[in-house]
Amino acid sequence: ETFERLLRAELDDRRERRIARRLESSQLPDRPTLDTFDFAFQPKLDKALVLDLAQLAWVDRNEDLVLVGDPGVGKSHIAKALCVLAAGQERRVLYTTCSDMMLDLHAALADGSLRRRVKRYTSPTLLLIDDLGYDPLEQEHAREAQLLHKVLEGRHGKAATIVTSNLDVDAWAEYLGHPQLTMALLDKLLFRATAIRIDGPSYRLDQHKKRQAARKPKKSGGAP
């Protein structure tokens, strides 16, 4: 019994170290959880669907997830929390903003390393492309749609991808500047994807207003 207990402790310790490495290599800027997500603040969001996604069966099926909505509604929180869960099950996870990925791939065009850098984004079990449509700099590149299509095409049916965007998918073609290629991109992305639109107020803005209200000095109730 003592030997089994020591062996179990050693195996648990090794697993924790593997998970820690997965989280470190994921490049997640923070590690939120679904436990800290305020579902009551977004009553239109289907909580049951999000909790079902947390089981990660869709990741095993190499399906995709698209989260759209205004800034501050919780898209990135949910997406990152799902990545944390995946890393906790020892899956290989990678986080990137859409803008950072595009800048990286454009740099690869100049130095001839495009194939190697594309592989960096196509090889993880779960890739989170955060904030598509958030950074105006994305629109300055003529090959934007082509490069994004190359990554999604390389992952289609082979690995799971999460994309968050403050733009409805109908607006992606105009934003990316290549309607035909964007339609092909969406066809691949949405073919086996769960698409969720979060309609609601900004949690960050609400918290800011509450902090500002708390800082205001209280008015005196009467004469001293």
C-alpha positions in Angstrom: 0.0 0.0 0.0 2.8 2.4 0.8 4.5 1.6 -2.5 1.3 2.1 -4.4 0.7 5.4 -2.6 4.2 6.6 -3.5 3.8 5.5 -7.1 0.5 7.3 -7.4 2.0 10.5 -6.0 4.9 10.3 -8.4 2.5 9.8 -11.4 0.3 12.7 -10.2 3.4 14.9 -9.9 4.5 14.0 -13.4 1.1 14.7 -14.8 1.0 18.1 -13.1 4.3 19.0 -14.6 3.1 18.0 -18.0 0.0 20.1 -17.6 2.2 23.0 -16.4 4.3 22.7 -19.5 1.2 22.6 -21.7 -0.1 25.8 -20.1 3.3 27.5 -20.4 3.6 26.6 -24.1 0.1 27.7 -24.8 1.1 31.4 -24.6 -2.3 32.2 -23.0 -1.9 35.8 -21.6 -4.2 34.8 -18.7 -6.0 31.7 -17.6 -9.6 32.4 -16.8 -12.0 29.6 -15.9 -15.7 29.1 -16.5 -16.3 29.1 -12.8 -15.4 32.8 -12.8 -17.6 33.7 -15.8 -20.7 35.6 -14.8 -23.4 33.9 -16.7 -26.0 35.9 -14.9 -24.6 39.1 -16.5 -25.2 37.5 -20.0 -28.6 35.9 -19.6 -29.0 35.5 -23.4 -26.0 33.2 -23.5 -26.9 29.5 -23.5 -25.1 28.4 -20.4 -25.9 24.7 -21.0 -24.3 24.9 -24.4 -21.1 26.4 -23.0 -20.9 23.8 -20.3 -21.4 21.1 -22.9 -18.5 22.6 -24.9 -16.4 22.4 -21.7 -16.6 18.6 -22.0 -14.3 19.0 -25.1 -15.9 16.3 -27.2 -15.9 18.7 -30.1 -12.1 19.0 -29.8 -11.8 15.2 -30.1 -14.0 15.4 -33.2 -11.7 18.1 -34.7 -14.6 20.6 -34.9 -14.4 24.4 -34.6 -16.0 27.1 -32.4 -16.8 30.7 -33.5 -17.6 33.3 -30.8 -18.9 36.7 -32.0 -20.2 39.7 -30.2 -19.3 43.2 -29.1 -16.1 43.9 -27.1 -16.4 43.0 -23.4 -19.2 40.4 -23.6 -17.0 37.5 -22.6 -15.9 35.9 -25.9 -12.2 35.7 -25.0 -13.0 34.6 -21.4 -14.9 31.6 -22.6 -12.4 30.7 -25.3 -9.4 30.9 -23.0 -11.2 28.9 -20.3 -11.8 26.2 -22.8 -8.1 26.3 -23.7 -7.2 26.0 -20.0 -9.5 22.9 -19.8 -7.9 21.4 -22.9 -4.4 21.9 -21.5 -5.5 20.4 -18.2 -6.3 17.2 -20.2 -2.8 17.4 -21.6 -3.8 18.5 -25.1 -1.5 20.8 -27.0 -3.0 24.3 -27.1 -1.8 27.5 -28.7 -3.2 31.0 -28.2 -2.7 34.0 -30.6 -4.5 37.1 -31.5 -5.4 37.3 -35.2 -3.3 40.4 -35.6 -0.1 38.8 -34.1 -0.6 35.7 -36.3 -0.9 37.7 -39.4 2.1 39.8 -38.6 4.1 36.6 -38.0 3.0 35.0 -41.2 3.7 38.2 -43.2 7.2 38.3 -41.8 7.5 34.7 -42.9 6.8 35.8 -46.5 9.9 38.0 -46.4 12.4 35.4 -45.0 11.0 32.3 -46.8 9.9 30.6 -43.6 6.1 30.6 -44.3 5.7 26.8 -44.4 7.5 26.4 -41.1 5.5 29.1 -39.4 2.2 27.9 -40.8 3.0 24.5 -39.3 3.3 26.2 -35.9 -0.4 27.2 -36.1 -1.7 24.0 -37.8 0.0 21.5 -35.4 -1.7 22.2 -32.0 -4.6 20.1 -31.0 -6.5 23.3 -30.2 -5.7 26.8 -31.6 -7.4 30.0 -30.4 -7.4 32.8 -32.8 -8.5 35.8 -30.7 -9.9 39.1 -31.8 -10.4 38.8 -35.5 -11.5 42.2 -36.7 -10.3 44.0 -33.6 -7.0 45.5 -34.9 -7.3 47.9 -37.9 -3.7 47.0 -38.8 -4.9 43.6 -40.1 -6.7 45.4 -43.0 -3.4 46.9 -44.3 -2.2 43.6 -45.7 -3.4 42.5 -49.1 -2.7 38.8 -48.3 -4.7 38.8 -45.1 -7.5 36.4 -46.3 -5.0 34.1 -48.1 -2.9 33.6 -45.0 -5.8 33.1 -42.6 -7.2 30.6 -45.2 -3.9 28.8 -45.3 -4.0 28.2 -41.5 -7.6 27.2 -41.4 -7.3 24.9 -44.4 -4.4 23.2 -42.8 -6.4 22.5 -39.7 -9.8 21.7 -41.3 -10.9 18.2 -40.2 -7.6 17.6 -38.5 -7.6 19.8 -35.4 -10.0 22.0 -33.5 -10.0 25.8 -33.8 -11.6 28.6 -31.9 -12.1 32.0 -33.5 -13.4 35.1 -31.6 -14.5 38.2 -33.4 -16.3 41.4 -32.7 -17.6 41.2 -36.4 -20.5 39.1 -37.5 -19.3 36.5 -40.0 -21.3 38.3 -42.7 -18.9 41.2 -42.3 -15.7 39.1 -42.6 -15.5 39.3 -46.4 -15.5 43.1 -46.4 -13.1 43.3 -43.5 -10.6 40.8 -45.0 -10.8 42.4 -48.4 -11.2 39.2 -50.4 -14.9 38.1 -50.7 -14.4 34.9 -52.7 -11.5 33.6 -50.6 -13.3 34.6 -47.4 -16.4 32.7 -48.5 -14.2 29.6 -49.0 -12.6 30.2 -45.6 -16.0 30.4 -43.9 -17.2 27.4 -45.8 -14.4 25.4 -44.2 -14.6 27.0 -40.8 -18.4 26.8 -40.3 -18.9 23.4 -42.0 -18.4 21.6 -38.7 -18.4 24.5 -36.2 -20.5 25.7 -33.3 -21.3 29.4 -33.8 -22.3 31.5 -30.8 -23.3 35.1 -30.8 -23.2 36.8 -27.4 -25.7 39.7 -27.3 -25.3 41.7 -24.2 -23.6 44.5 -22.3 -19.9 44.9 -21.8 -18.8 43.3 -18.5 -15.6 45.4 -18.5 -17.5 48.6 -19.0 -20.0 47.7 -16.3 -17.2 47.0 -13.8 -15.5 50.3 -14.7 -18.7 52.2 -14.0 -19.1 50.5 -10.7 -15.5 51.4 -9.7 -16.0 55.0 -10.8 -19.2 55.2 -8.7 -17.4 53.7 -5.7 -14.7 56.4 -5.9 -17.1 59.3 -5.8 -17.2 61.0 -2.5 -20.5 60.6 -0.6 -22.6 63.7 -0.1 -23.0 64.8 3.5 -26.4 64.2 5.0 -26.9 67.5 6.8 -25.3 70.4 8.7 -22.5 69.6 11.1 
